[in-house]
Amino acid sequence: MGVGHQRNRNITDAGRLGSLLLAQRAAFLRDGAPSLAQRADLAKFRATLIAHRKAIEDAINAHFGHRSRYETAIMEVGGVAEGTKYLIRNLPRFMSPTRRQVALHMRMGTARIEYQPLGVVGVMSPWNYPVNLALMPVVTAIAAGNRVMLKPSEFTPVTNSLLAKMLGDIFSEEQFAMVSGDAAVGAKFTALPSDHLVFTGSTAVGRAVMKAASDNLVPVTLELGGKSPVIVAKGKTLDQASIPSST
């Protein structure tokens, strides 16, 4: 992690995706896993995020017509700021090897798990919370020592441009890059042979994402919408809760 470069901005050329992935992977192989001190440098990211709170509120309002600034402050800026603080505070524990038991006849040796970054992680985020659902996967992947490519929703261009500038002033393109474009660009993004892919969105698109990633055996983390569990309190009729009586 280091000072960002002005060339790190929204990337709209789908043809660049492959070369960008190769550049990030080459940098990862060249530099190896970042140290604890390098990862803790995420404090700069957190400070920058908080400093841009009003700009983030304005950008999100540009998309939704109106969204409460309190909601944006709490759910978008505050959520990512607190999540980043949690990661920084717990990095020593997350990075420490953990001992594992060995079979009795192998007790002359010891076993442990060494936690290593994967390499280049792709992140695809939706439009409804364009800061939180984009940046929490990004900052988590970076805290884990990875390089990151982000493809946010094309329906939030003002927010995307702001995030690209903010993060471009902190990270080099070898560390973080944002890719902009429509569904066609998204399809090419999911087909990249990255080391892991994180997708937040609808179930239908999630199926397509996993199918495309499977061609390169890319592991996928899916956070899919459409699940709204409900608790019905005593004293409320099933008709009021709009729940079929057979449920």
Secondary structure, 3 states (H helix, E strand, C coil): CCCCCCCCCCECCHHHHHHHHHHHHHHHHHHCCCCHHHHHCHHHHHHHHHHCHHHHHHHHHHHHCCCCHHHHHHHHHHHHHHHHHHHHHHHHHHHCCEEECCCHHHCCCCEEECCCCCCEEEEECCCCCCCHHHHHHHHHHHHCCCEEEEECCCCCHHHHHHHHHHHHCCCCCCCEEEECCCHHHHHHHHCCCCCEEEEEECHHHHHHHHHHHHCCCCCEEEEECCCCCCCCCCCCCCCCCCCCCCC
